[in-house]
Amino acid sequence: MRSSISSSFVLLTTILSLLTSVSAVRLIETKSLNTCQDNSSFTASLFNVVFFPDNATLQFDVVGVSSVQGNVTFSYEVSAYGFTFIRDQVDPCTVEDMDGLCPMATGQIDLLSNFQFSKDTIKQIPGIAYGVPDLDATVRVHINATDNPLVSVACVEAQLSNGKTVDQKGVGWTTAIIAGLALVASAVTSGLGHSNTAAHVAANALSLFGYFQAQAMVGLTAVQLPPIVKSWTQNFDWSMGIIEVDFMQDIATWYQKSTGGTPATLLNTLTTTSVQVLKRSTEFSQFGKRTARATAHLLTRAHESLTKRSNNDATTTTGVYTVSGIKRVAFRNNIESTNLFLTGLIFFCIFIVFTILFVAMFKGFCELAVRMRWMKSDKFQDFRNGWLTVLKGIMYRMVLIGYPQMTVLCLWEFTQNDSPAEIVLAIFFFFGMSGTLAWASMKVIRIAKRSVDMHRNPAYILYSDPAALNKWGFLYVQFRATAYYFILPVLVYTVIKGMFIAFGQKAGTVQAIALVLIEAIALIAASVLRPWMDKSTNTFNISICAVNFLNAIFLLVFTKVFNQPGLVTGVMGVVFFILNAAFSLVLLILVLIATIYAFVRKNPDTRYQPVADDRASFIKSQTALNTELDALGATARGDKAGYKHNLDLEDDRASWSSDSLRHPANMPLPPSTANSSNYRPGQEPPHSPIDPSVPLEST
């Protein structure tokens, strides 16, 4: 069993090492030192150590405090992914460069020197340790008194890194650009009248954004994650508005000071202070058979993990800062934890403002192009005639995209209280966005119910009226017509998940268990209801739900609640990365292909099958009518060329007035059309009430 696991792990790490860029300088380094026993007699506030295997040199800069006195020996163990591969002992009295530690004296210790390793020791280090990204390795040192070697007077450990990582700026930029292009493609194709393509591309783009945000949320949990998991999830922090820009950090710090807050200064003390990024705990032991006692204590460990409440704030303990969860993400992004909320908020506002400017500029360009005859007058006619209504719908969609981000950040800000003004902003944005989306969702439900009552089909009013489609369509076009209500469960899912991420920063195991339950419910609901518009969109979204559920299972394993060996945790961290990297690549390719088709195909709707809810038959074209039959239908409806509001959706009373009821959009459908919700592919489509054998009279 041990051999098979070890072989599989070596294969995985070898693949990872090949995927990373080759560095000219091989090294292993650490920048923090932790105590690993109670009442340790040695602590370090600064610990910077770099090992260069090519010249067998160890460079170290250490500032510590020792209460150990007398002659000592150092016993050290080096472990990677839970497997210990080096055990040795050093007597400082026998090493020339360690004369200052023989004997050890109480007080402050300042060490700035080099140490030369023997070639035999270097040969014990696997060559793969220098190439695999986000190396999960630890060195632990026990300080024992020479006169009593069985008693450890101090214990310290350091996390090791080889400088290679899967946290790459190129990954973040690529994912952001493709997701953004998909949103732009859906808007452009919608303006050109390709409603089916626009709905599919928009649905996939929104789901892709949601998946990226789910990846980032894994990194925001307080669970002690393997290094490769932390680095991979860091690639998607942009989807939560966590982007480091120097001048914006200055603005956030100034705003906090001006409103009565106290900015954190952790990043300014790195030259004198060691910062420990909380990682998974590592067992320094060989593989062995699991004892019955360990299995019996499994539930006890789970209970202890659930009830344990450790302080995960960036606090000092023996001169070392420890950061975890959301503060860990802020630190790794070079953002002070007190600036994180404002950073996410500012980027969300910038996102909204730039979207408004882009839509306004596109409106101006279209009008100029038509006037200069660069473009036909019927191009983007719906958009040009009703661009303000379209802009409102786009703003609602931007709010929906940013809602997971602002839910987590606003709720977390309630627990931080960085300044009174920031609390006010958090209250305004969280409750404002929640109220807006809830009200819009209820509006859609009322419209759909009205359509069912009057036409026995929710799709009729939802898709026949351009005002409803352009303003509220972001809430329901991705779902089939009979699942118009599904946006409410999606919002509830977002809020509950965000609450556990934000409020559970002191209980990683609670977060993991909650996420397993939440993602399991989401997967079951998606698989049973299949609420999205067609088979391909359902497959796309159910696959995302399945991977999110698997990620929650991984997260629970990372809490060590199952008391698994360290090597198992390390292997699962690598598997987490490979699974999500491959799945992300597949999603990006699918979305990119759909985006390219939307831009280059003359009629991209031919790529998609008509949606089974027959929505296309209710979407009225606002462009010039081409046939006499279309003209007759438009005359009967009272339509005019160009954009027209058919329903006063902003006023329910007006919608139920006698004038509104007389409007064709609110008139009962003929039996053949009213029953179109029962239409299925392969059946004969509804017949027109006009007899095609009777010629139309011209006037």
C-alpha positions as CSV (number, residue, x, y, z in Angstrom):
1,M,0.0,0.0,0.0
2,R,2.8,2.4,0.9
3,S,4.7,1.6,-2.2
4,S,1.7,2.2,-4.5
5,I,0.9,5.5,-2.9
6,S,4.5,6.7,-3.0
7,S,4.9,5.7,-6.6
8,S,1.7,7.5,-7.6
9,F,2.9,10.6,-5.7
10,V,6.3,10.6,-7.3
11,L,4.6,10.4,-10.8
12,L,2.4,13.4,-9.9
13,T,5.2,15.5,-8.6
14,T,7.4,14.7,-11.6
15,I,4.6,15.9,-13.9
16,L,4.3,19.1,-11.9
17,S,8.1,19.7,-12.0
18,L,8.0,19.4,-15.8
19,L,5.2,22.0,-16.0
20,T,7.2,24.6,-14.1
21,S,9.8,26.8,-15.7
22,V,13.4,25.8,-15.3
23,S,15.3,28.1,-13.0
24,A,19.1,28.7,-13.4
25,V,19.6,28.7,-9.6
26,R,18.4,25.8,-7.5
27,L,17.5,26.7,-3.9
28,I,15.5,25.8,-0.8
29,E,14.5,28.6,1.5
30,T,12.4,29.5,4.5
31,K,11.4,32.9,6.0
32,S,9.7,32.0,9.2
33,L,10.3,29.8,12.3
34,N,7.6,28.3,14.5
35,T,7.8,26.7,17.9
36,C,6.6,23.1,18.0
37,Q,6.3,22.4,21.7
38,D,4.9,24.1,24.7
39,N,7.3,26.2,26.8
40,S,9.9,26.1,24.1
41,S,13.1,27.8,25.3
42,F,14.0,29.2,22.0
43,T,12.0,31.6,19.7
44,A,12.9,33.6,16.6
45,S,11.4,36.9,15.5
46,L,13.4,36.9,12.3
47,F,14.4,33.7,10.4
48,N,15.7,33.9,6.8
49,V,17.5,30.8,5.6
50,V,18.5,29.9,2.1
51,F,20.2,26.6,1.0
52,F,22.0,26.4,-2.3
53,P,22.6,22.7,-3.2
54,D,25.0,23.5,-6.1
55,N,27.7,24.8,-3.7
56,A,26.3,23.1,-0.5
57,T,26.0,26.4,1.3
58,L,23.4,27.4,3.9
59,Q,23.0,31.1,4.4
60,F,21.1,32.2,7.5
61,D,20.0,35.4,9.2
62,V,18.4,34.7,12.5
63,V,17.3,37.0,15.4
64,G,16.0,35.0,18.4
65,V,15.7,34.8,22.1
66,S,17.1,31.8,24.0
67,S,16.6,30.7,27.6
68,V,18.7,27.6,27.1
69,Q,22.0,27.5,29.0
70,G,24.8,25.0,28.6
71,N,26.0,22.5,26.0
72,V,23.3,21.2,23.7
73,T,22.8,19.1,20.6
74,F,20.5,19.7,17.6
75,S,18.4,16.8,16.3
76,Y,16.8,17.7,13.0
77,E,14.3,16.0,10.7
78,V,13.4,17.0,7.2
79,S,10.0,15.9,5.9
80,A,8.2,16.4,2.5
81,Y,4.5,15.7,2.1
82,G,4.5,14.0,5.5
83,F,7.3,11.6,4.7
84,T,10.6,12.0,6.6
85,F,13.6,11.4,4.5
86,I,16.5,12.9,6.6
87,R,17.2,12.4,10.3
88,D,20.5,13.6,11.8
89,Q,22.1,15.2,14.8
90,V,24.6,18.0,15.1
91,D,26.8,18.9,18.0
92,P,27.7,22.7,17.7
93,C,30.8,22.1,19.7
94,T,32.2,20.0,16.9
95,V,31.3,22.4,14.0
96,E,33.6,25.3,13.4
97,D,31.0,27.8,12.1
98,M,28.7,27.2,15.2
99,D,31.2,28.1,17.9
100,G,28.8,30.8,19.1
101,L,26.3,28.1,20.2
102,C,28.8,26.1,22.3
103,P,27.7,26.6,24.9
104,M,24.4,28.3,24.5
105,A,23.7,31.3,26.7
106,T,20.5,33.0,27.7
107,G,19.5,36.3,26.0
108,Q,19.2,37.5,22.4
109,I,20.9,35.6,19.6
110,D,21.9,37.3,16.4
111,L,23.2,34.9,13.7
112,L,24.3,36.1,10.3
113,S,26.6,33.5,8.7
114,N,27.1,30.6,6.3
115,F,27.2,26.8,6.9
116,Q,28.7,24.2,4.6
117,F,27.0,20.8,4.3
118,S,28.7,17.6,3.4
119,K,28.1,16.0,0.0
120,D,26.7,12.9,1.7
121,T,24.0,15.0,3.3
122,I,23.1,16.7,0.1
123,K,22.7,13.4,-1.7
124,Q,19.9,12.4,0.7
125,I,17.7,15.3,-0.7
126,P,15.6,14.1,-3.6
127,G,16.3,16.0,-6.8
128,I,12.6,16.5,-7.4
129,A,12.5,18.7,-4.3
130,Y,14.1,21.5,-6.3
131,G,11.6,21.3,-9.2
132,V,8.1,20.5,-7.9
133,P,6.1,23.7,-7.5
134,D,4.9,24.8,-4.0
135,L,7.0,22.3,-2.2
136,D,5.3,21.0,1.0
137,A,8.4,20.4,3.1
138,T,9.3,21.1,6.7
139,V,12.4,20.9,8.8
140,R,12.0,20.4,12.6
141,V,14.8,20.9,15.0
142,H,14.9,19.6,18.7
143,I,17.4,21.2,21.0
144,N,18.5,18.7,23.7
145,A,20.7,19.3,26.7
146,T,23.9,17.3,26.4
147,D,23.7,16.1,29.9
148,N,20.1,14.9,29.4
149,P,19.6,14.1,25.7
150,L,16.2,12.5,26.1
151,V,14.6,15.8,27.2
152,S,13.9,18.4,24.5
153,V,14.4,21.9,25.9
154,A,13.2,23.6,22.7
155,C,11.6,22.7,19.4
156,V,11.4,24.8,16.3
157,E,10.2,24.1,12.7
158,A,10.3,25.9,9.4
159,Q,8.4,25.5,6.2
160,L,10.6,25.1,3.1
161,S,10.1,26.4,-0.4
162,N,12.0,26.1,-3.6
163,G,10.8,29.3,-5.2
164,K,8.6,27.6,-7.7
165,T,4.8,28.0,-7.6
166,V,1.6,27.5,-9.6
167,D,0.5,31.0,-8.6
168,Q,1.1,32.6,-11.9
169,K,0.0,36.1,-13.1
170,G,-0.6,34.7,-16.5
171,V,-3.2,32.3,-15.2
172,G,-5.2,35.1,-13.6
173,W,-5.0,37.3,-16.7
174,T,-6.0,34.5,-19.0
175,T,-9.0,33.5,-17.0
176,A,-10.1,37.1,-16.6
177,I,-9.8,38.0,-20.2
178,I,-11.7,34.9,-21.5
179,A,-14.5,35.4,-19.0
180,G,-14.7,39.1,-19.9
181,L,-14.8,38.4,-23.6
182,A,-17.6,35.9,-23.1
183,L,-19.7,38.6,-21.4
184,V,-18.9,41.1,-24.2
185,A,-19.8,38.5,-26.9
186,S,-23.1,37.8,-25.2
187,A,-24.0,41.5,-25.2
188,V,-23.0,42.0,-28.8
189,T,-24.8,39.0,-30.1
190,S,-27.9,40.0,-28.2
191,G,-27.7,43.4,-29.8
192,L,-27.5,41.8,-33.2
193,G,-30.6,39.8,-32.5
194,H,-29.1,36.4,-31.9
195,S,-30.9,35.8,-28.7
196,N,-30.2,32.0,-28.5
197,T,-26.5,32.5,-28.8
198,A,-26.5,35.4,-26.4
199,A,-28.4,33.4,-23.8
200,H,-26.0,30.4,-24.1
201,V,-22.8,32.4,-24.0
202,A,-24.1,34.6,-21.1
203,A,-25.2,31.6,-19.1
204,N,-21.8,29.9,-19.5
205,A,-19.9,33.1,-18.7
206,L,-21.8,33.6,-15.5
207,S,-21.2,30.0,-14.5
208,L,-17.5,30.3,-15.3
209,F,-17.3,33.4,-13.1
210,G,-19.1,31.5,-10.3
211,Y,-16.6,28.6,-10.6
212,F,-13.7,31.0,-10.4
213,Q,-15.2,32.6,-7.3
214,A,-15.7,29.2,-5.7
215,Q,-12.0,28.4,-6.3
216,A,-11.1,31.7,-4.6
217,M,-13.4,31.0,-1.6
218,V,-11.5,27.7,-1.0
219,G,-8.4,29.8,-0.4
220,L,-10.3,32.2,1.9
221,T,-11.2,29.5,4.4
222,A,-9.4,29.1,7.7
223,V,-8.4,25.5,6.9
224,Q,-4.7,24.8,6.9
225,L,-4.2,24.1,3.2
226,P,-1.3,22.4,1.4
227,P,0.9,25.0,-0.3
228,I,-0.1,24.0,-3.8
229,V,-3.8,24.5,-3.0
230,K,-3.1,27.9,-1.5
231,S,-1.1,28.9,-4.6
232,W,-3.7,27.6,-7.1
233,T,-6.7,29.3,-5.5
234,Q,-4.6,32.5,-5.4
235,N,-4.9,32.6,-9.2
236,F,-8.6,33.4,-8.9
237,D,-8.5,36.1,-6.3
238,W,-9.2,38.7,-9.0
239,S,-12.7,37.3,-9.2
240,M,-13.2,38.5,-5.6
241,G,-11.8,41.9,-6.3
242,I,-8.5,41.1,-4.4
243,I,-6.0,42.8,-6.7
244,E,-2.9,44.5,-5.4
245,V,-2.3,48.0,-6.8
246,D,0.1,50.2,-4.9
247,F,-1.6,53.6,-5.2
248,M,-5.0,52.0,-4.3
249,Q,-3.4,50.7,-1.1
250,D,-2.3,54.2,-0.3
251,I,-5.8,55.5,-0.9
252,A,-7.3,52.7,1.3
253,T,-4.9,53.4,4.1
254,W,-5.6,57.2,3.9
255,Y,-9.3,56.6,4.0
256,Q,-9.1,54.3,7.0
257,K,-7.0,56.8,8.9
258,S,-9.4,59.6,8.0
259,T,-12.4,57.8,9.2
260,G,-11.1,56.8,12.6
261,G,-9.5,53.4,11.8
262,T,-6.0,52.1,12.6
263,P,-4.3,50.6,9.5
264,A,-2.3,47.4,9.9
265,T,1.5,47.7,9.3
266,L,2.5,44.0,8.9
267,L,4.0,44.4,5.5
268,N,6.2,47.2,6.7
269,T,7.8,45.0,9.4
270,L,8.9,42.1,7.3
271,T,12.6,43.1,7.6
272,T,12.4,42.6,11.4
273,T,9.5,40.3,11.9
274,S,8.9,36.7,10.8
275,V,5.5,36.0,9.3
276,Q,4.1,32.4,9.4
277,V,1.5,31.6,6.7
278,L,-0.6,28.9,8.4
279,K,-0.1,25.6,6.6
280,R,-1.4,22.1,7.2
281,S,0.1,20.3,10.2
282,T,2.6,17.7,9.3
283,E,3.2,14.4,11.0
284,F,6.8,13.5,11.4
285,S,6.4,9.8,11.2
286,Q,6.8,6.9,8.8
287,F,3.8,5.1,7.3
288,G,2.5,2.6,9.7
289,K,-0.6,0.6,10.3
290,R,-3.5,2.5,11.6
291,T,-4.2,1.4,15.2
292,A,-7.6,0.7,16.6
293,R,-7.1,3.4,19.2
294,A,-6.5,6.0,16.4
295,T,-9.7,4.9,14.7
296,A,-11.7,5.0,17.9
297,H,-10.5,8.6,18.5
298,L,-11.7,9.8,15.1
299,L,-15.0,11.1,16.3
300,T,-13.4,12.6,19.4
301,R,-10.9,14.5,17.1
302,A,-13.8,15.7,15.0
303,H,-15.6,17.0,18.1
304,E,-12.5,18.7,19.4
305,S,-11.9,20.4,16.0
306,L,-15.5,21.6,15.9
307,T,-15.4,23.1,19.4
308,K,-11.9,24.5,19.1
309,R,-11.7,28.3,18.6
310,S,-8.2,29.5,18.1
311,N,-7.3,33.1,17.4
312,N,-6.6,33.3,13.7
313,D,-6.0,37.0,13.6
314,A,-2.5,38.2,12.7
315,T,-1.2,38.2,16.3
316,T,2.2,38.0,17.8
317,T,3.2,34.9,19.7
318,T,6.9,34.9,20.8
319,G,7.6,37.5,18.2
320,V,6.1,35.7,15.2
321,Y,3.0,36.7,13.3
322,T,0.6,34.0,12.1
323,V,-1.9,34.7,9.4
324,S,-4.7,32.4,8.1
325,G,-7.9,32.4,6.1
326,I,-8.8,35.8,4.6
327,K,-5.8,37.5,6.2
328,R,-3.5,34.9,4.7
329,V,-4.9,35.7,1.2
330,A,-4.4,39.4,1.9
331,F,-0.8,38.9,3.0
332,R,0.1,36.7,0.0
333,N,-1.3,39.4,-2.2
334,N,0.8,42.1,-0.5
335,I,-2.3,43.8,0.9
336,E,-2.7,44.8,4.5
337,S,-5.6,43.0,6.0
338,T,-7.2,46.3,7.0
339,N,-7.2,47.4,3.3
340,L,-8.8,44.2,1.9
341,F,-12.4,45.2,2.2
342,L,-11.9,48.6,0.6
343,T,-9.7,47.0,-2.1
344,G,-12.5,44.6,-3.1
345,L,-15.1,47.4,-2.9
346,I,-13.1,49.8,-5.0
347,F,-12.6,47.2,-7.8
348,F,-16.3,46.4,-7.8
349,C,-17.1,50.1,-8.2
350,I,-14.5,50.4,-10.9
351,F,-16.0,47.4,-12.7
352,I,-19.5,49.1,-12.6
353,V,-18.2,52.5,-13.7
354,F,-16.2,51.1,-16.6
355,T,-19.2,49.1,-17.8
356,I,-21.4,52.2,-17.8
357,L,-18.7,54.1,-19.7
358,F,-18.3,51.3,-22.2
359,V,-22.0,51.0,-22.9
360,A,-22.4,54.8,-23.3
361,M,-19.4,55.0,-25.6
362,F,-20.8,52.1,-27.7
363,K,-24.1,53.9,-28.0
364,G,-22.3,57.0,-29.2
365,F,-20.2,55.0,-31.7
366,C,-23.3,53.2,-33.1
367,E,-25.1,56.5,-33.7
368,L,-22.0,58.0,-35.3
369,A,-21.5,55.0,-37.5
370,V,-25.1,55.1,-38.7
371,R,-24.9,58.8,-39.4
372,M,-21.6,58.4,-41.3
373,R,-23.0,55.4,-43.1
374,W,-20.3,53.1,-41.7
375,M,-23.1,50.8,-40.5
376,K,-26.6,50.0,-41.7
377,S,-29.3,51.7,-39.8
378,D,-30.9,48.4,-38.7
379,K,-27.8,47.3,-36.9
380,F,-28.1,47.3,-33.1
381,Q,-31.5,49.1,-33.5
382,D,-32.9,47.5,-30.3
383,F,-29.9,48.7,-28.4
384,R,-29.9,52.2,-29.9
385,N,-33.6,52.8,-29.3
386,G,-33.7,51.5,-25.7
387,W,-30.1,51.6,-24.5
388,L,-31.0,53.0,-21.1
389,T,-33.2,50.0,-20.4
390,V,-30.5,47.7,-21.7
391,L,-28.0,49.5,-19.5
392,K,-30.2,48.9,-16.4
393,G,-30.2,45.2,-17.3
394,I,-26.4,45.1,-17.6
395,M,-26.0,46.9,-14.3
396,Y,-28.2,44.2,-12.6
397,R,-26.1,41.5,-14.2
398,M,-22.9,43.2,-12.9
399,V,-24.4,43.3,-9.4
400,L,-25.2,39.6,-9.7
401,I,-21.7,38.8,-10.8
402,G,-20.2,40.8,-7.9
403,Y,-22.6,39.6,-5.3
404,P,-20.6,36.6,-4.0
405,Q,-17.5,38.9,-3.7
406,M,-19.3,41.6,-1.8
407,T,-21.2,39.1,0.4
408,V,-18.0,37.6,1.7
409,L,-16.1,40.9,2.1
410,C,-19.0,42.9,3.6
411,L,-19.9,40.2,6.1
412,W,-16.2,39.8,7.0
413,E,-15.9,43.5,7.5
414,F,-18.6,43.3,10.2
415,T,-16.2,41.1,12.2
416,Q,-13.2,43.4,11.7
417,N,-14.6,46.9,12.2
418,D,-11.6,48.5,10.4
419,S,-13.3,51.9,10.7
420,P,-16.9,53.2,11.3
421,A,-17.1,54.5,7.8
422,E,-16.2,51.1,6.4
423,I,-18.8,49.4,8.5
424,V,-21.4,51.9,7.0
425,L,-20.2,51.0,3.5
426,A,-20.4,47.3,4.2
427,I,-24.0,47.7,5.5
428,F,-25.0,49.8,2.5
429,F,-23.5,47.5,-0.2
430,F,-24.5,44.2,1.4
431,F,-28.1,45.0,2.2
432,G,-28.5,47.3,-0.9
433,M,-27.3,44.6,-3.3
434,S,-29.2,41.8,-1.4
435,G,-32.4,43.9,-1.4
436,T,-32.0,44.8,-5.1
437,L,-31.5,41.3,-6.3
438,A,-34.3,39.9,-4.0
439,W,-36.7,42.5,-5.2
440,A,-35.8,41.9,-8.9
441,S,-36.2,38.1,-8.3
442,M,-39.6,38.6,-6.8
443,K,-40.5,40.9,-9.7
444,V,-39.6,38.1,-12.2
445,I,-41.7,35.6,-10.2
446,R,-44.7,37.9,-10.2
447,I,-44.4,38.5,-14.0
448,A,-44.1,34.8,-14.6
449,K,-47.1,33.9,-12.4
450,R,-49.1,36.6,-14.2
451,S,-48.1,35.0,-17.5
452,V,-49.1,31.6,-16.3
453,D,-52.5,32.9,-15.0
454,M,-53.3,34.7,-18.3
455,H,-51.5,32.5,-20.9
456,R,-50.8,29.2,-19.1
457,N,-47.2,29.7,-20.1
458,P,-44.5,31.7,-18.1
459,A,-42.4,32.2,-21.2
460,Y,-44.9,34.4,-22.9
461,I,-44.6,37.7,-21.0
462,L,-41.0,37.0,-19.8
463,Y,-39.8,36.8,-23.4
464,S,-42.4,38.7,-25.5
465,D,-41.8,42.0,-23.9
466,P,-38.4,43.6,-24.6
467,A,-38.5,45.8,-21.5
468,A,-38.8,42.7,-19.3
469,L,-36.2,40.7,-21.2
470,N,-33.6,43.5,-21.3
471,K,-34.0,44.6,-17.7
472,W,-34.8,41.4,-15.8
473,G,-33.6,38.7,-18.3
474,F,-30.3,38.4,-16.5
475,L,-32.2,36.6,-13.7
476,Y,-33.9,33.9,-15.8
477,V,-32.6,33.6,-19.4
478,Q,-30.1,30.9,-18.3
479,F,-32.9,28.8,-16.9
480,R,-35.8,27.1,-18.7
481,A,-39.0,29.1,-18.6
482,T,-40.7,26.9,-15.9
483,A,-37.6,27.3,-13.6
484,Y,-37.8,31.1,-13.6
485,Y,-37.8,30.9,-9.7
486,F,-34.4,29.2,-9.5
487,I,-32.6,32.5,-9.1
488,L,-33.9,32.7,-5.5
489,P,-32.2,29.4,-4.4
490,V,-29.0,30.6,-6.1
491,L,-29.1,33.8,-4.1
492,V,-29.8,31.9,-0.8
493,Y,-26.9,29.6,-1.7
494,T,-24.6,32.6,-2.2
495,V,-25.5,34.2,1.1
496,I,-25.2,31.1,3.2
497,K,-21.9,30.1,1.7
498,G,-20.6,33.7,2.2
499,M,-21.7,33.7,5.8
500,F,-19.7,30.6,6.6
501,I,-16.6,31.9,4.8
502,A,-16.8,35.3,6.5
503,F,-18.0,34.4,10.0
504,G,-16.1,31.1,10.3
505,Q,-12.5,32.4,10.2
506,K,-11.8,31.0,13.6
507,A,-13.1,27.5,12.9
508,G,-11.8,25.9,9.7
509,T,-13.4,22.5,10.4
510,V,-16.8,24.0,10.8
511,Q,-16.3,25.8,7.5
512,A,-15.3,22.6,5.7
513,I,-18.3,20.6,7.1
514,A,-20.7,23.4,6.2
515,L,-19.3,23.7,2.7
516,V,-19.7,19.9,2.2
517,L,-23.3,20.1,3.1
518,I,-24.0,23.2,1.1
519,E,-22.3,21.9,-2.1
520,A,-24.0,18.5,-1.6
521,I,-27.4,20.2,-1.5
522,A,-26.5,22.3,-4.5
523,L,-25.4,19.3,-6.5
524,I,-28.5,17.3,-5.7
525,A,-30.8,20.2,-6.5
526,A,-29.0,20.8,-9.8
527,S,-29.0,17.1,-10.8
528,V,-32.7,16.5,-9.9
529,L,-34.3,19.8,-11.1
530,R,-31.9,20.5,-14.0
531,P,-33.2,24.0,-14.2
532,W,-30.9,25.4,-16.9
533,M,-32.2,26.1,-20.4
534,D,-31.0,22.9,-22.3
535,K,-29.0,19.7,-22.0
536,S,-25.6,21.3,-22.7
537,T,-26.1,24.1,-20.2
538,N,-27.3,21.7,-17.6
539,T,-24.2,19.5,-18.2
540,F,-21.9,22.5,-17.9
541,N,-23.4,23.7,-14.6
542,I,-23.9,20.3,-13.0
543,S,-20.3,19.5,-13.7
544,I,-19.3,22.7,-11.9
545,C,-21.5,21.7,-8.9
546,A,-19.9,18.3,-8.9
547,V,-16.3,19.7,-8.8
548,N,-17.3,22.2,-6.1
549,F,-18.6,19.3,-4.0
550,L,-15.3,17.4,-4.6
551,N,-13.4,20.5,-3.5
552,A,-15.4,20.6,-0.3
553,I,-14.5,17.0,0.3
554,F,-10.8,17.8,-0.2
555,L,-11.2,20.8,2.2
556,L,-12.6,18.5,4.9
557,V,-9.7,16.1,4.4
558,F,-7.2,19.0,4.8
559,T,-8.6,19.7,8.3
560,K,-7.0,16.4,9.4
561,V,-10.3,15.4,11.0
562,F,-9.8,11.9,9.6
563,N,-6.3,11.6,11.2
564,Q,-4.9,10.5,7.8
565,P,-1.1,10.2,7.3
566,G,0.7,13.4,6.1
567,L,1.6,11.8,2.8
568,V,-2.1,11.2,2.0
569,T,-2.8,14.9,2.6
570,G,0.1,15.9,0.4
571,V,-1.1,13.6,-2.4
572,M,-4.6,14.9,-2.2
573,G,-3.3,18.5,-2.4
574,V,-1.6,17.6,-5.7
575,V,-4.7,15.8,-6.9
576,F,-6.8,18.9,-6.0
577,F,-4.6,21.1,-8.2
578,I,-4.5,18.7,-11.2
579,L,-8.3,18.2,-11.0
580,N,-9.2,21.8,-10.9
581,A,-6.5,22.9,-13.4
582,A,-7.8,20.3,-16.0
583,F,-11.4,21.2,-15.3
584,S,-10.7,25.0,-15.6
585,L,-8.9,24.4,-18.9
586,V,-11.9,22.5,-20.3
587,L,-14.3,25.2,-19.2
588,L,-12.1,27.9,-20.6
589,I,-11.9,26.1,-24.0
590,L,-15.6,25.6,-24.2
591,V,-16.4,29.2,-23.3
592,L,-13.6,30.5,-25.7
593,I,-15.0,28.4,-28.6
594,A,-18.5,29.7,-28.0
595,T,-17.2,33.3,-27.8
596,I,-15.3,32.9,-31.1
597,Y,-18.3,31.4,-32.8
598,A,-20.4,34.3,-31.6
599,F,-18.0,36.8,-33.1
600,V,-17.2,35.2,-36.4
601,R,-20.3,33.3,-37.5
602,K,-22.8,35.3,-39.5
603,N,-25.7,33.5,-37.8
604,P,-24.3,31.9,-34.6
605,D,-27.8,30.7,-33.6
606,T,-27.5,27.8,-36.0
607,R,-24.9,26.3,-33.6
608,Y,-27.6,25.8,-30.9
609,Q,-30.8,23.8,-30.9
610,P,-34.0,25.8,-30.2
611,V,-34.7,25.8,-26.4
612,A,-37.5,23.4,-25.5
613,D,-39.5,26.1,-23.7
614,D,-40.3,27.7,-27.1
615,R,-39.0,31.1,-25.9
616,A,-37.9,32.1,-29.4
617,S,-41.4,32.2,-30.7
618,F,-42.2,34.9,-28.0
619,I,-39.2,37.1,-28.6
620,K,-40.4,39.9,-30.8
621,S,-37.9,41.3,-33.3
622,Q,-37.6,45.0,-33.2
623,T,-35.9,45.3,-36.5
624,A,-37.6,46.0,-39.9
625,L,-40.2,43.4,-40.8
626,N,-39.5,41.4,-43.9
627,T,-42.6,39.6,-44.8
628,E,-46.3,40.6,-45.3
629,L,-47.3,38.1,-42.7
630,D,-44.9,39.7,-40.1
631,A,-46.2,43.1,-41.0
632,L,-49.8,41.9,-40.5
633,G,-48.9,40.4,-37.1
634,A,-47.2,43.6,-36.1
635,T,-50.2,45.7,-37.1
636,A,-52.5,43.4,-35.1
637,R,-50.3,43.8,-32.1
638,G,-50.0,47.5,-32.5
639,D,-46.2,47.3,-32.7
640,K,-44.1,50.1,-34.3
641,A,-40.7,49.9,-35.8
642,G,-38.0,50.4,-33.2
643,Y,-37.9,49.7,-29.5
644,K,-41.1,49.9,-27.5
645,H,-42.0,49.1,-24.0
646,N,-45.0,46.7,-24.1
647,L,-45.5,46.4,-20.3
648,D,-45.2,48.9,-17.5
649,L,-43.2,46.4,-15.4
650,E,-42.2,49.1,-12.9
651,D,-45.8,49.5,-11.7
652,D,-47.8,46.4,-10.9
653,R,-51.1,48.4,-10.7
654,A,-50.6,49.7,-14.2
655,S,-49.9,46.2,-15.4
656,W,-53.2,45.1,-14.0
657,S,-55.2,48.1,-15.2
658,S,-57.9,47.8,-17.9
659,D,-55.7,49.4,-20.5
660,S,-52.9,47.0,-19.7
661,L,-55.1,44.0,-19.9
662,R,-56.3,45.1,-23.3
663,H,-52.7,45.2,-24.5
664,P,-51.9,42.3,-26.8
665,A,-49.1,41.1,-24.5
666,N,-51.6,40.6,-21.8
667,M,-54.4,39.1,-23.9
668,P,-55.0,35.4,-23.7
669,L,-53.3,33.3,-26.4
670,P,-55.1,31.2,-28.9
671,P,-55.3,27.6,-27.7
672,S,-52.5,26.4,-30.0
673,T,-50.1,29.0,-28.7
674,A,-51.2,28.9,-25.1
675,N,-50.3,25.3,-25.0
676,S,-46.9,25.8,-26.5
677,S,-45.3,25.1,-23.1
678,N,-46.2,21.5,-23.8
679,Y,-44.3,21.5,-27.1
680,R,-41.4,19.1,-27.3
681,P,-38.9,18.5,-30.1
682,G,-40.2,16.0,-32.6
683,Q,-43.8,17.1,-32.2
684,E,-45.6,19.2,-34.8
685,P,-45.1,22.9,-34.0
686,P,-48.1,25.1,-33.2
687,H,-50.1,26.0,-36.3
688,S,-50.7,29.6,-37.3
689,P,-54.4,30.8,-36.9
690,I,-54.1,32.2,-40.5
691,D,-55.0,29.8,-43.3
692,P,-52.0,29.9,-45.7
693,S,-54.2,28.8,-48.6
694,V,-56.2,32.1,-48.4
695,P,-54.3,34.9,-50.1
696,L,-53.7,38.1,-48.1
697,E,-55.4,41.1,-49.4
698,S,-53.2,44.1,-50.0
699,T,-54.4,47.5,-49.2
